[in-house]
Amino acid sequence: MEQIISKLSEIENMAGKIMEEAQCKKKELCQQHQEQCQAYDRQADADAEEKIRQIRDQLKQKQETQLADLKNRTEDEFAHMEKYYTEHHQRLAREIYEKIIHA
């Protein structure tokens, strides 16, 4: 009987050790999982920031291109208006004079 009790006590001690080891392993795996999640979050944040930076750069480049285009078109239109005025200012002045006189 004493031998059975001794074996049962030994089995219980082994079961306790196994449970302690399982708890330690569980904590270790939980810690690893948290670290992996944090690393994934950091990488996802870094990827998102990089993508945002790229989009901002593209939008800035597009804006600068459109602004340069608008500036060129404005300068062209102004040059056209100035040329028209230079070529027709006498006629325009006479037409304005006639409208003022006949009004």
C-alpha positions as CSV (number, residue, x, y, z in Angstrom):
1,M,0.0,0.0,0.0
2,E,2.8,2.3,0.9
3,Q,4.3,1.7,-2.5
4,I,1.1,2.7,-4.2
5,I,0.9,5.9,-2.2
6,S,4.5,6.6,-3.0
7,K,3.8,6.0,-6.7
8,L,0.7,8.2,-6.6
9,S,2.7,10.9,-4.8
10,E,5.4,10.7,-7.4
11,I,2.8,10.9,-10.2
12,E,1.2,13.9,-8.6
13,N,4.6,15.6,-8.2
14,M,5.4,14.9,-11.9
15,A,1.9,16.2,-12.9
16,G,2.6,19.4,-10.9
17,K,6.0,19.9,-12.6
18,I,4.3,19.3,-16.0
19,M,1.7,21.9,-15.2
20,E,4.3,24.4,-14.1
21,E,6.3,23.8,-17.3
22,A,3.1,24.2,-19.3
23,Q,2.3,27.5,-17.5
24,C,5.9,28.7,-18.2
25,K,5.7,27.6,-21.8
26,K,2.3,29.3,-22.1
27,K,3.7,32.6,-20.7
28,E,6.6,32.4,-23.1
29,L,4.4,31.8,-26.1
30,C,2.1,34.6,-25.0
31,Q,5.1,36.9,-24.7
32,Q,6.4,35.9,-28.2
33,H,2.9,36.4,-29.6
34,Q,2.7,39.9,-28.1
35,E,6.2,40.8,-29.5
36,Q,5.2,39.5,-32.9
37,C,2.0,41.5,-32.8
38,Q,3.9,44.6,-31.8
39,A,6.5,44.1,-34.5
40,Y,3.7,43.6,-37.1
41,D,2.0,46.8,-35.9
42,R,5.2,48.7,-36.1
43,Q,5.9,47.4,-39.7
44,A,2.3,48.1,-40.7
45,D,2.6,51.7,-39.4
46,A,5.9,52.2,-41.2
47,D,4.5,50.8,-44.4
48,A,1.4,53.1,-44.1
49,E,3.6,56.1,-43.4
50,E,5.8,55.3,-46.4
51,K,2.7,54.9,-48.6
52,I,1.3,58.2,-47.3
53,R,4.7,59.9,-48.0
54,Q,4.7,58.6,-51.6
55,I,1.1,59.7,-52.2
56,R,1.9,63.2,-50.8
57,D,5.0,63.4,-53.0
58,Q,3.0,62.4,-56.1
59,L,0.3,64.9,-55.3
60,K,2.9,67.6,-54.7
61,Q,4.5,66.8,-58.0
62,K,1.1,66.9,-59.8
63,Q,0.2,70.2,-58.1
64,E,3.6,71.7,-59.2
65,T,3.1,70.5,-62.8
66,Q,-0.5,71.9,-62.9
67,L,0.7,75.2,-61.4
68,A,3.5,75.5,-64.0
69,D,1.0,74.6,-66.8
70,L,-1.4,77.3,-65.5
71,K,1.4,79.8,-65.3
72,N,2.5,79.1,-68.9
73,R,-1.1,79.3,-70.1
74,T,-1.6,82.6,-68.3
75,E,1.6,84.0,-69.7
76,D,0.6,82.9,-73.2
77,E,-2.8,84.5,-72.8
78,F,-1.3,87.7,-71.5
79,A,1.2,87.8,-74.4
80,H,-1.7,87.2,-76.8
81,M,-3.7,90.1,-75.3
82,E,-0.8,92.4,-75.3
83,K,-0.1,91.6,-79.0
84,Y,-3.7,92.1,-79.8
85,Y,-3.7,95.5,-78.0
86,T,-0.4,96.5,-79.7
87,E,-1.8,95.7,-83.1
88,H,-5.3,97.2,-82.6
89,H,-5.0,99.9,-80.0
90,Q,-5.8,102.7,-82.4
91,R,-9.0,101.0,-83.6
92,L,-10.0,100.2,-80.0
93,A,-9.4,103.7,-78.8
94,R,-11.4,105.1,-81.7
95,E,-14.3,102.7,-81.0
96,I,-14.3,103.7,-77.3
97,Y,-14.2,107.3,-78.3
98,E,-17.2,106.9,-80.7
99,K,-19.2,105.1,-78.1
100,I,-18.6,107.8,-75.5
101,I,-19.4,110.6,-78.0
102,H,-22.7,108.9,-79.3
103,A,-23.9,107.8,-75.9
